[in-house]
Amino acid sequence: MKEILKEIEERFGPIWERVQRPKLAQVGIEPAKAVPLLTWLKEHRGYVTLVHLSAVDWIEQGEFQLTWLLGNPETEERLMICSRIDRENPAAETVSGLWPQAVTYEQEINEMFGVSFPGSPRQGVPFILEGWKDIPPMRRDFDTVAFVEKHIPGREGRKHIDTRTYIGEKFGEKGYLHD
Amino acid sequence: MTETRERSKEVQIWFGPQHPGITGNMSVQTWLDGDTLTRGITHVGYLHRAFEKLMERRLYIQSFPIVCRICVPEPDTNEWLLASALEELSGLDREVPEKARWIRTLVLEMSRLGAMLMVLGGHAGSMGLGPAPQWMIALRDLVLDRFEELTGGRVYHMYIVYGGVRRDLPEGFAERMEQTLKTIESKLPLIDDVIFGSAVFRKRAMGVGVVPREWAFEMGISGPVIRAMGIPKDVRKDEPYEKYAELDFDVVTEEGSDIFARAMVRRREIQQSIDLIRQILARMPKEGPYCAELPNMLEWTIPVGQTYVRAESSRGEMGYYVVTDGSKKLRRVHVRGPSYVHGVSLLERLIPGTNIADLAPLMVSLQVCPPEIER
């Protein structure tokens, strides 16, 4: 994997790179260079498979990280291309022209993180959620507990917190518990 | 004007979410011209339980009861992937004992066997061959018996943990497993007759749902779907994990790339799994620890890092992209299931031109599992 990393360094000047395992390397690249790098890897270096596209919310730094994982079926090597974009009005170039299945990944990231991919079909079309009005739920600042308390009515809990006592009262003196 | 008239002939039909032929909690919005499908859109979301989000709010050890639910018929691959990813990022992978690696390989192969028995029955059931799926489920239950005695659970096991597995093999397990394998093997010729010998199955499966070879790599197709194209791709061989590199097996391939070829790959892989389980049990160390010395799970922190690990599930390449930030909880986990490609982009491309009666067999042959699409 060191050869491909060296080539990427010479051609694209990545921000960082590392070999994670013998068949897995990672590259950090500026957003503007990401799609040219992905295109070059697909067209000229045999990384023809888009294994997945994912996003990570680095809220402390005010950034989203997009991770494209490419696979080379000849060598079975995997290359992780990471690029950080601004968290305010996040947008990235689509790769749906390169890989048809990227449409689904971009649709999901748009829904779950609020990152838009202009030109990608199905942007803004619900994928998993329906009638969602809150902030995109996979963002770190989405409060799951507050959401549940607001939208799902609570129920009265049982009076006892001690299971043995509760079962004893409900099912008789000895209950179903062994001594 | 012509197009409008053509469009007006189309009838829109929802296939699922309540339909005996749908593969789980999902639906396909289809448009029909006569009885031929002209297009389709996959809809998921009926089963979204925010697994990935939940894991960001829990300690590492608390994620095991979540990940196993990402695939009901085959939960152990998910347990292994989570354990393996975090072991790699924490450095714990160097501590996993030899015996634990053998037991993990055993569990992964038992899991594949159980899932393939189920889906091969599904192949027949989706074409109206009623008895076969019931027999296959009965055989799968024998595998679940062994899981129950090994892990305490039939469906969800939570058996693979960081550093190894939760407990050792019970006394006499290998003998009982051998008996189970013999029983399954004895019934397979009958299954062959009923499924592969059936004229109905052959006529409806051959030449139907053909995936063009040129889609294979670009779309990220994997598992029995790619092997039915004659392409020998299998993660167990391509990037061997646990003890697979030490086992003797060949990648099963078939030609035709249709429903029949995919069913045949699964049938042959059932026999392959049986053989592999025998090999594993024969080489299982008698002594030694089954789990590494673990740090305090309530205080366990993992340094900043990210990785992608993968395994060969019965459906194809299952992968976990995991990001840690030095805290006691995951920063991000992204589950990449084969159904994400097979059940959405690939299915939608295969639908145009398919007869409506062939949609259920087509979906079963792609082994679509909705929980791993919507996680």
Interface residues (C-beta under 8 A of the other chain):
Chain A: Q20 R21 K23 L24 Q26 V48 T49 L50 V51 H52 S54 V56 D57 T67 L69 G71 P73 E76 R78 M80 C82 W99 P100 Q101 V103 T104 P126 F127 I128 L129 E130 P137 M138 R140 F142 T144
Chain B: V44 G45 H48 A50 E52 K53 L54 E56 R57 E88 F217 E218 M219 G220 K233 D238 E239 Q306 T307 Y308 E317 G319 Y321 V323 R331 R332 H334 R336 Y340 V341 V344 S345 L346 R349 E374
